[in-house]
Amino acid sequence: MWGKKQNLKQGEENQKLVQNSEPEYNILKQKTIKELIAPSGIDASNIDHLEIVSNTKRYARSFFVSALPRMATFPELFRDLYLFGDVNTSIYINPVPEAKSQNELNRVINQLETERIVAADRGNINRQSTVGQKRYEAEQLRDEIAAGFNKLYEASIVSTIFAYSLEDLDKFTSLLATEMSKSLVGIKSAWGIQEDAFKSNLPLMDNKIKKVHTFDRRSMGTIFPFTTSEVGHSTGVPLGFNKQTGVPILFDNFHPSLSNYNMVIFAKSGAGKSVTMKTLISRSAVLMGIESLALDAEGEYSIVAESLGGINVVLGPNSKTIINLFDIEPEIIKDEITGKERIVLNVENKVEDVTQALLTMARGSTRSTEVNELTKQIIAEAVAEEYSASRNYI
């Protein structure tokens, strides 16, 4: 009995020992984000850069945006900053309350009006005109905010560039400043506050330097990097080359990833809208066997149609080709109850379409106010009688 009690007591002590040792050997312990992103060490003794010690030594220099252009264009404003080599960028955005916006703008308007009066008294016409324009823009922005059409935001933009040598870091710094100056954006090194700027650019949501700029709603939308280097589809016809990656761009208007087959092209005159469509039509016909129908009011697609062996139908006063507005074709529809398909002639919809077409023609030829709803009703009844007579004849 004594031996059993001794073994039982020893077993309980061993069990307690295992339970106490489990937290020390828990391999599933989750690490914090700081532990995951922290390098082996960082030397922050330099006032203009950091030395990051990890598997290999790297150098880092942080910047903040110090100057912005008067007008911002998407996606040109910070595109060079986002795409510049080994660089990280963080943007802190805080909305400004409407009451504070109104007070600040009223204060700015009063200051500008005082400057305008002083410039007028001194006969400085150029300064008077410039300040007057700024005052007008401030008043316009204030009125938009008061009406709920606009809003002010305070944004802080911090970037950190990395290099494997101090010489490369200086070279990249100069090159980045030059590239940003092309879009009238000024950047400054976080001199003396490199450690705080580096921490501000970490995914910790802690802005320690708070170098802010004021944006309105429209200009705030230009800073978001809603661009991607991956465009096109895995199948389709070649349309060009990606300037960023050099990879050919394939476009398939019937690709499964698209929600529908519709497409629209916007561009200024001479940008190449017609060339793009002609290229898409011709290459789709040759490479994918897709037949296209072009409603061409100016006749510029006739060469494409003839080159591809298609038919060029010319409609005009002297053309022998006419459009039969009354032509109706049978349609195949699926019965919602039985699920079976059947062939029908949708005469009612056709009467409405023909009536609208004839009414438009009547208004265009007579330009008379007598073409009204009564005229439409007379045309609709006449068209319906014609279809009814044709059905009886058939």
C-alpha positions in Angstrom: 0.0 0.0 0.0 2.8 2.4 0.8 4.4 1.7 -2.6 1.1 2.4 -4.5 0.6 5.7 -2.6 4.2 6.7 -3.2 3.8 6.0 -7.0 0.5 7.9 -7.1 2.0 10.9 -5.3 5.0 10.9 -7.7 2.6 10.6 -10.7 0.7 13.7 -9.5 3.9 15.7 -9.1 5.0 14.7 -12.6 1.6 15.8 -14.0 1.9 19.2 -12.3 5.4 19.6 -13.7 4.2 19.0 -17.2 1.3 21.4 -16.8 3.6 24.1 -15.5 6.0 23.6 -18.4 3.4 23.8 -21.2 3.4 27.6 -21.5 7.2 27.7 -21.9 7.0 25.2 -24.9 3.9 26.5 -26.6 4.9 26.6 -30.3 1.5 28.0 -31.3 2.1 31.3 -29.5 1.1 34.2 -31.8 3.5 37.0 -32.3 2.6 40.6 -32.4 3.0 42.7 -35.5 5.9 44.5 -34.0 7.7 41.2 -33.5 7.0 40.2 -37.1 8.3 43.3 -38.8 11.1 44.3 -36.4 14.6 43.8 -37.8 17.5 42.6 -35.7 18.5 46.1 -34.8 18.4 49.8 -36.0 21.1 52.4 -35.6 19.4 55.8 -35.3 22.5 57.7 -34.2 22.7 59.5 -37.6 20.5 62.5 -38.1 19.8 62.0 -41.8 19.4 58.2 -42.2 19.0 54.9 -40.4 21.1 51.8 -40.5 19.0 48.7 -40.4 20.8 45.5 -39.3 19.2 42.3 -40.4 20.5 39.5 -42.5 22.2 42.2 -44.5 22.8 45.8 -43.6 20.5 48.3 -45.3 20.2 52.1 -45.1 16.9 54.0 -44.9 16.0 57.6 -45.3 12.5 59.0 -44.6 10.9 62.0 -46.3 7.7 64.0 -46.0 5.9 66.0 -48.6 6.6 69.7 -48.1 5.0 71.3 -51.1 2.1 70.6 -53.4 1.0 72.0 -56.8 -2.0 74.3 -57.0 -3.8 71.8 -59.2 -3.7 68.0 -58.8 -4.2 65.4 -61.5 -5.0 61.7 -61.0 -2.9 59.5 -61.2 0.0 61.9 -61.9 0.3 63.5 -58.4 2.2 60.8 -56.5 2.6 58.1 -59.1 6.4 58.6 -59.3 6.6 58.2 -55.6 4.5 55.0 -55.4 6.5 53.3 -58.3 10.0 54.5 -57.3 12.0 51.4 -56.6 12.3 50.2 -53.0 10.2 52.8 -51.2 7.3 52.6 -48.7 4.7 55.3 -48.4 2.1 56.0 -45.8 -0.7 58.6 -45.9 -2.6 59.7 -42.8 -6.0 61.3 -43.6 -8.1 63.1 -41.1 -11.4 64.8 -42.0 -11.7 68.4 -40.8 -15.0 69.2 -39.1 -17.3 71.5 -41.0 -17.4 74.1 -38.3 -13.6 74.3 -38.2 -13.4 74.5 -42.0 -15.8 77.4 -42.1 -13.9 79.3 -39.4 -10.5 78.7 -41.0 -11.7 79.7 -44.5 -13.3 82.8 -43.2 -10.1 83.8 -41.5 -8.2 83.1 -44.8 -10.7 85.2 -46.7 -10.3 88.1 -44.4 -6.5 87.9 -44.6 -6.6 87.8 -48.4 -9.0 90.7 -48.6 -6.6 92.8 -46.4 -3.7 91.9 -48.7 -5.7 92.8 -51.7 -6.6 96.2 -50.3 -2.9 96.9 -49.4 -1.8 95.8 -52.9 -4.4 98.1 -54.4 -3.2 101.1 -52.3 0.4 100.5 -53.4 -0.6 100.2 -57.0 0.6 96.6 -57.3 -1.8 95.4 -59.9 -0.3 91.9 -60.3 -0.4 91.2 -56.6 -3.9 92.5 -56.4 -5.1 90.2 -59.2 -3.4 87.2 -57.7 -4.8 87.7 -54.2 -8.2 88.5 -55.6 -8.3 85.1 -57.4 -7.2 83.3 -54.3 -10.0 85.0 -52.3 -12.5 84.0 -54.9 -11.4 80.4 -54.7 -11.6 80.4 -50.9 -15.1 81.8 -51.0 -16.2 79.2 -53.5 -14.7 76.4 -51.4 -16.4 77.8 -48.3 -19.8 77.9 -50.1 -19.4 74.3 -51.4 -18.6 73.0 -47.9 -21.6 74.9 -46.4 -23.8 73.3 -49.1 -22.5 69.8 -48.4 -20.8 69.4 -51.8 -17.3 69.5 -50.5 -15.2 68.8 -47.5 -11.7 69.5 -46.1 -9.1 66.9 -45.1 -5.7 67.1 -43.4 -3.2 64.6 -44.9 0.3 63.7 -43.9 2.5 61.9 -46.5 5.6 60.0 -45.3 7.9 57.9 -47.4 11.0 55.8 -46.7 13.5 54.8 -49.3 15.9 51.9 -48.8 19.4 51.1 -50.2 22.2 48.7 -49.6 24.9 51.4 -49.4 25.0 55.0 -48.3 26.2 56.1 -51.8 23.1 54.5 -53.4 20.9 56.0 -50.8 22.2 59.5 -51.6 21.8 58.8 -55.4 18.2 57.5 -55.0 17.4 60.5 -52.8 18.5 63.0 -55.4 16.7 61.0 -58.2 13.5 60.8 -56.3 13.5 64.6 -55.6 14.0 65.2 -59.3 11.2 62.9 -60.3 8.8 64.5 -57.8 9.6 68.0 -58.9 8.3 67.2 -62.4 4.8 67.1 -60.9 5.6 70.2 -58.7 5.6 68.1 -55.5 8.4 69.0 -53.0 9.8 66.5 -50.6 12.1 67.1 -47.7 14.3 64.7 -45.7 13.1 64.3 -42.1 16.3 65.8 -40.9 16.8 65.2 -37.2 13.6 63.2 -36.8 14.5 60.1 -38.9 13.5 57.7 -36.1 10.0 59.3 -35.7 9.5 59.5 -39.5 10.5 55.8 -39.9 8.1 54.8 -37.1 5.4 56.9 -38.8 5.9 54.9 -42.0 5.4 51.5 -40.3 2.0 49.8 -40.3 1.3 50.8 -36.8 -1.1 53.8 -37.5 1.0 56.2 -35.4 1.9 59.5 -37.1 4.7 61.0 -35.0 5.8 63.9 -37.3 2.4 65.3 -38.3 3.5 67.3 -41.3 0.0 68.0 -42.7 -1.4 69.5 -45.9 -5.0 70.5 -46.5 -7.0 68.9 -49.3 -10.5 69.2 -50.4 -12.6 66.2 -51.5 -11.6 66.4 -55.2 -7.9 66.8 -54.6 -7.9 64.1 -51.9 -9.1 61.6 -54.5 -6.0 62.1 -56.6 -3.6 60.6 -54.0 -5.1 57.1 -54.0 -3.0 54.6 -56.1 -5.9 53.1 -57.9 -3.7 52.0 -60.8 -2.2 48.6 -61.5 0.5 47.3 -63.7 -1.5 44.2 -64.5 -4.0 44.9 -67.3 -5.7 42.8 -69.9 -6.7 39.2 -70.0 -5.0 35.8 -70.3 -6.7 35.3 -73.7 -7.7 37.7 -76.5 -6.1 39.9 -79.1 -3.0 41.9 -78.6 -3.5 45.6 -78.4 -0.1 46.9 -77.3 2.6 46.6 -74.6 2.5 47.5 -70.9 4.9 50.4 -70.5 5.7 49.4 -66.9 6.3 45.6 -67.4 6.9 45.3 -71.1 4.4 42.4 -71.3 1.9 42.3 -74.2 -1.6 43.4 -73.4 -4.3 41.0 -74.5 -8.0 42.0 -74.5 -11.0 39.7 -74.8 -14.3 41.4 -74.8 -16.0 38.1 -74.0 -13.7 37.0 -71.2 -15.5 35.3 -68.3 -14.1 37.7 -65.8 -16.1 40.6 -67.3 -19.6 41.3 -65.9 -20.9 42.0 -69.4 -19.8 42.6 -73.0 -20.3 46.4 -73.0 -17.3 48.7 -73.6 -16.9 52.4 -73.9 -13.8 54.4 -75.0 -13.3 58.0 -73.9 -10.5 60.2 -75.1 -9.8 63.6 -76.6 -9.8 64.3 -80.3 -6.8 62.6 -82.1 -5.9 60.4 -79.1 -6.6 57.2 -81.1 -10.2 56.1 -80.4 -10.9 55.0 -84.0 -7.5 53.4 -84.4 -8.1 51.3 -81.2 -11.6 50.2 -82.4 -10.3 49.3 -85.9 -7.4 47.3 -84.4 -9.8 45.5 -82.1 -12.3 44.7 -84.8 -9.7 43.5 -87.4 -7.6 41.4 -85.0 -10.7 39.9 -83.4 -11.9 38.8 -86.8 -8.6 37.3 -87.9 -7.5 35.7 -84.6 -10.8 34.8 -82.9 -13.3 34.7 -85.8 -15.5 37.4 -84.2 -17.8 39.2 -86.6 -18.5 42.9 -85.8 -21.2 45.3 -86.9 -20.2 49.0 -87.1 -22.8 51.7 -87.4 -20.6 54.2 -89.1 -22.0 57.7 -89.8 -18.8 59.1 -91.3 -17.8 56.1 -93.5 -14.4 55.6 -92.0 -14.8 51.8 -91.3 -15.5 50.9 -95.0 -11.8 50.1 -95.6 -11.8 47.8 -92.6 -14.9 46.0 -93.8 -13.5 45.5 -97.4 -10.1 44.4 -96.1 -11.6 41.7 -93.9 -13.9 40.5 -96.7 -17.0 41.9 -95.1 -20.0 43.8 -96.5 -20.1 47.5 -96.6 -23.8 48.7 -96.7 -24.2 52.3 -97.7 -27.4 54.1 -96.6 -28.3 57.4 -98.2 -30.6 59.3 -100.6 -28.9 57.8 -103.7 -28.4 54.3 -102.3 -30.3 51.3 -103.5 -30.2 49.8 -100.1 -33.1 50.6 -97.9 -34.2 49.7 -94.3 -37.5 47.9 -93.9 -38.9 49.2 -90.6 -41.8 46.8 -90.8 -39.6 43.7 -91.0 -40.3 41.3 -88.1 -38.5 38.1 -87.3 -39.7 35.2 -85.1 -38.1 35.0 -81.6 -37.4 32.0 -79.4 -38.6 32.4 -75.9 -38.6 30.1 -72.9 -41.9 29.5 -71.1 -41.5 30.4 -67.4 -44.0 27.7 -66.2 -43.1 24.7 -68.4 -39.5 25.7 -69.2 -40.1 24.8 -72.9 -38.9 27.0 -75.8 -41.4 28.2 -78.3 -41.3 30.5 -81.4 -43.4 33.7 -81.2 -43.9 36.9 -83.2 -43.8 39.8 -80.8 -46.1 42.1 -82.8 -46.9 44.4 -79.9 -43.3 45.5 -79.3 -42.7 45.8 -83.0 -45.8 48.1 -83.4 -44.3 50.3 -80.7 -40.9 50.4 -82.3 -42.3 51.2 -85.8 -44.5 53.9 -84.3 -41.6 55.6 -82.6 -39.5 55.5 -85.8 -42.3 56.9 -88.0 -43.0 59.6 -85.4 -39.4 60.6 -85.4 -39.3 60.8 -89.1 -42.5 62.8 -89.2 -41.1 65.3 -86.7 -37.8 65.6 -88.5 -39.4 66.2 -92.0 -42.2 68.5 -91.1 -40.8 70.3 -87.9 -44.4 71.0 -87.0 -45.9 71.2 -83.6 -48.9 69.4 -85.0 -47.0 66.1 -84.6 -48.2 65.3 -81.1 -49.7 62.4 -79.1 -52.8 62.3 -81.3 -50.5 61.8 -84.3 -48.7 59.0 -82.5 -52.0 57.3 -81.7 -53.1 57.5 -85.4 -49.8 56.1 -86.5 -49.9 53.3 -84.0 -53.4 52.2 -85.1 -52.4 52.3 -88.7 -49.3 50.1 -88.1 -51.3 47.7 -86.0 -53.9 47.3 -88.8 -51.1 46.6 -91.3 -49.7 43.8 -89.2 -53.1 42.4 -88.6 -53.9 42.4 -92.3 -50.5 40.8 -93.1 -51.2 38.0 -90.5 -54.6 37.3 -92.0 -53.0 37.2 -95.4 -50.3 34.7 -94.3 
